[in-house]
Amino acid sequence: MVVGQRKPIFKIRSSDGQIFVIQDWLIQKSKSFSVVYPFMKDSAQPLQTTVSSFILEKIIEWCHHHRHDDADQDYRLIPVWDAQFLNDNNGIVFLLIEAAYRLEIRGLLDIACRAVSITLGRSMNEVKVMLRVGEPEDVFNVDDELREDDEEDADMIPAIPAA
């Protein structure tokens, strides 16, 4: 990019009609948007999504924070910022997972499923299958190293006192 040149901006419309103006980092994080965008980049129409404005706002926040991450980054451990983000949005984690699956934002999907797997004491792949955001064969094709890591994560869950 040439110094002084403005970054391109993009418009995305939520399912409830709100339009968000974002930069290319969100398009790069979402496989759905990155596939569709080249066909619509000259159009004045915003990209349409089936995600509500509230959830889309949270996804934009997550993508903005991770805009410099590698596309193929492996999120085996939940970074501190993400743990706080998911904790603050605990009531909508399943909605974030569904939206990340629809928009094909692998990093957010993996981190949110990892957090749920730790809470449930299951593997991340089992959680993906339970939530229908993964393939059943993924559960059976897990190498032993990943299975051991999931068990170690489950051991790190603090005990919840009985009410």
C-alpha positions in Angstrom: 0.0 0.0 0.0 1.3 3.5 -0.9 1.8 5.9 2.0 -1.2 8.2 2.3 -3.4 5.7 0.4 -6.6 4.9 2.3 -7.4 1.3 3.2 -10.5 0.0 1.4 -13.6 -0.2 3.4 -16.4 -2.7 3.0 -20.1 -2.7 4.0 -21.8 -5.7 5.6 -25.5 -5.8 6.4 -26.7 -7.9 9.4 -29.9 -10.0 9.3 -31.8 -7.2 11.1 -30.7 -4.6 8.5 -27.9 -2.7 10.3 -25.0 -1.9 8.1 -21.4 -2.1 9.4 -18.5 -0.4 7.7 -15.3 -2.5 8.1 -11.9 -2.8 6.7 -10.4 -5.8 4.8 -9.3 -7.7 7.9 -12.8 -9.0 8.5 -13.1 -10.1 4.9 -9.7 -12.0 5.4 -10.9 -13.7 8.6 -14.1 -15.0 7.1 -13.9 -17.6 4.3 -17.5 -16.9 3.4 -16.9 -13.2 2.9 -13.6 -13.7 1.1 -15.2 -16.1 -1.4 -18.1 -13.8 -2.1 -16.4 -10.4 -2.0 -14.5 -10.6 -5.3 -17.8 -10.9 -7.1 -19.3 -8.0 -5.2 -16.4 -5.6 -4.7 -17.6 -3.2 -7.4 -21.2 -3.4 -6.3 -22.6 -0.6 -4.1 -24.6 -3.3 -2.2 -23.3 -4.4 1.2 -22.5 -8.1 1.8 -25.6 -9.7 3.3 -25.3 -12.0 6.4 -27.7 -14.1 8.4 -26.1 -12.9 11.6 -27.8 -10.4 13.9 -26.3 -7.0 14.5 -25.5 -7.7 18.1 -23.6 -10.9 17.3 -22.0 -9.4 14.3 -20.7 -6.6 16.4 -19.0 -9.1 18.8 -17.5 -11.0 15.8 -16.1 -7.7 14.4 -14.6 -7.0 17.8 -12.9 -10.4 17.9 -11.7 -10.1 14.3 -10.3 -6.7 14.9 -8.3 -7.9 17.9 -7.0 -10.8 15.9 -6.5 -8.9 12.6 -2.7 -9.5 12.6 -2.9 -13.3 13.4 -1.9 -15.9 10.9 -4.8 -17.4 9.0 -3.7 -20.9 9.9 -2.9 -20.1 13.6 -3.6 -23.0 15.9 -5.5 -22.0 19.0 -4.7 -25.0 21.2 -4.6 -22.7 24.3 -7.1 -19.9 24.9 -5.3 -16.6 25.0 -6.0 -14.3 28.0 -7.9 -11.7 25.9 -10.1 -14.4 24.4 -10.8 -16.0 27.7 -12.0 -12.6 29.0 -14.0 -11.9 25.8 -15.8 -15.3 26.1 -16.3 -14.8 29.8 -17.8 -11.3 29.2 -20.1 -12.8 26.5 -20.8 -16.1 28.3 -24.5 -16.0 27.6 -24.0 -15.8 23.8 -21.1 -18.2 23.3 -23.3 -20.6 21.5 -24.6 -17.8 19.2 -20.9 -16.8 18.5 -20.1 -20.4 17.7 -23.1 -20.7 15.3 -22.2 -17.4 13.6 -18.5 -18.2 13.4 -19.5 -21.5 11.7 -21.8 -19.8 9.2 -19.2 -17.1 8.4 -16.4 -19.7 8.4 -14.2 -17.8 10.9 -12.1 -20.8 12.0 -10.1 -19.0 14.8 -13.2 -17.8 16.7 -15.0 -21.2 16.1 -12.0 -23.1 17.5 -11.5 -20.8 20.5 -15.2 -20.8 21.5 -15.5 -24.5 21.0 -12.3 -25.1 23.1 -13.8 -23.0 25.9 -17.0 -25.0 25.9 -15.1 -28.3 25.7 -13.1 -27.3 28.8 -16.4 -26.5 30.6 -18.0 -29.8 29.6 -15.0 -31.9 30.0 -15.2 -33.1 26.4 -12.8 -32.9 23.5 -13.2 -29.9 21.2 -14.1 -32.2 18.3 -16.9 -33.8 20.4 -18.2 -30.3 21.2 -18.2 -29.4 17.5 -20.2 -32.5 16.6 -22.7 -31.9 19.5 -23.2 -28.4 18.3 -23.3 -29.5 14.6 -20.4 -27.4 13.6 -18.1 -30.3 12.9 -18.2 -33.7 11.2 -18.8 -36.9 13.1 -15.7 -38.5 11.6 -13.6 -35.7 13.3 -14.3 -37.3 16.7 -12.9 -40.7 15.6 -9.9 -39.3 13.7 -8.3 -37.5 16.6 -4.7 -38.4 17.3 -3.7 -39.4 20.8 -1.7 -36.2 21.4 -4.7 -34.0 21.0 -6.8 -36.3 23.2 -4.2 -36.0 26.0 -4.2 -32.2 25.6 -8.0 -32.1 26.0 -7.7 -34.2 29.1 -5.1 -31.9 30.6 -7.4 -28.9 29.8 -10.2 -30.7 31.6 -8.0 -31.1 34.7 -7.4 -27.4 34.8 -11.1 -26.6 35.3 -11.7 -25.2 38.8 -14.1 -27.0 41.1 -17.5 -25.5 41.2 -18.9 -25.4 44.8 -22.3 -27.0 45.3 -25.2 -24.6 45.9 
